[in-house]
Amino acid sequence: MMNYMKNCYNEEITFDLGHFNQSKSIPYSINDHWLMPAKFVNGQWHLQLTKDHERVFLHSSLPSELKWRYVFIQAFGLPYKKDENLLGEIELFNPPPNFDVLDIGWRTSVSWYTFIVKEDFIIELLQATNFFKNLNFK
């Protein structure tokens, strides 16, 4: 059974209360899927892979694995919040009401998205050389 309180590196997962600046991926299910928070700011995607690792992509260079998810999320047209109305990062991991589409994700706020991706995809992004450590979203 998967432990939802630690990530794949056995690091504790903590949730900040109140306004937050960063987030991290957490396990989604026993089928090797993860909830990966992503923030779209100034034409750039900030993908939060683990507590300390973030990848940044231009929209044009976003991996196709996420591009098609983004298109479907936009097409679903589910309601979302303003960034300043998010109470904490825990909201990134709670799907919107009546959400029943697996393996895609959802839009949480104006800037924040949550993608549902396979663990292999997270590992592939972590193994790339252009990641940033300990960055805060602003």
N, C-alpha and C positions, 0 to 999 in steps of 0.2 A: 504494500500500500504506500502511496506517495505521501510524503510529509509536506504539507503546505506551508510550514513555517521556516523552511530552509530552501535555498536554491541548490543548483546542481554542484556548487562548490562547497556545500555544507555550511554556507554563511547564513547567519540569522537574517530573516526578513523583518524589517520594522516598518511601521506605518506612522508617518507624521500626522499629527492632528492640526487643523487649521490650514492656513495658506502654505503651499509647498512649492519647492523649486525643482525637485528632481524625483525620479522614480526608478524602478528597476523591474526586470522581468521576473515573473513567478510561474511556477508550474500550473498548468491548466487542468490536465487530466492524466490518467494513467497511460494514455496513448501517445506519450512523448510530445504533447503540444504545450506551448507556453503562451502566456499573455505578455505581449511586448508593447510597453508604452512608447509612443512616438509623439514628438511635438513638431509641428510645422510652423516655422517662424522665418520671416524674411526670405522666402523661397528655398529654405533648407529644411530637411528632415533630420531631426535629432532622435536617433533610435537608442533607447536605453536597454543595453544588453544584459548587464549585471549591475550590481550596486556601484561598481567603480568603472564600468566601461560603457562608453557611448560611441556610436558611429554617426557621422554626419554625411549626408548626401544632398546634392542639389536635386530638385524635383526631377530633372531630366535624367539623372543618373541613379535614381532609386531602383533597387533590384526589381526585376519583373515579378518576382514572388510577392512583392508588396504592391506594385503598381495595379495589378488586377484586383487585389483586395480593396485598394483605395477607390477604384472606379465603382465597385459594387457597394461599398459603404456610402459613397456619395449618392448612388442611385436609390438606395433604400430610403433615404430622406428621413431617418428617424430624428426626433427632437434631441437637441443637445443644449448645454449650458454655456453661459459666458465664462471665460477663464476665471474671472474674479469671484464667481459664485461657487466654485469648487471648494468643498469643505476640507478635503484632504486627498492624498493619493489613492486612498482606498476606493474612491469613486472611479478611478481608472480601471479597476478590476471587477466592477459590478456592471453587467450588461444592462442595457436599457429595458424597460418593461416590454414584455411580449417578444423578446429577442429569442429567435429559435433557429437562426442560421449558424451552423457550426463551421469552423475552419476558415473564417473570414475576419471578423472583428467588428468594431463599431466606433463611432465618433462620440467622444465624451464631452468635448467643449469646442469652442471656436478653434483653438490651437491643438488640442490633445486628441489623439486617436489611440485605440488599443487594437493591435493586430494579433490574431491567433495564428501562431506559426509552429512548425515542427522544431523539435530540439536540434536536429541536424542543421537547420538554417541558422539558428543562434550560434552554434559552434562554428559554422563556416564564417560568419561575420566576425566572430572573436579571433579566428585564426588569421584574418587579414591584418596587414601591417599598419593601416591608417586608422587607428582608434585613438580616442582621447580618454584620459584618466581623470577622475575626480572633478568633472566639470559640473557646474550648476546651470540649470535652465534659467534664463532671465527673460 
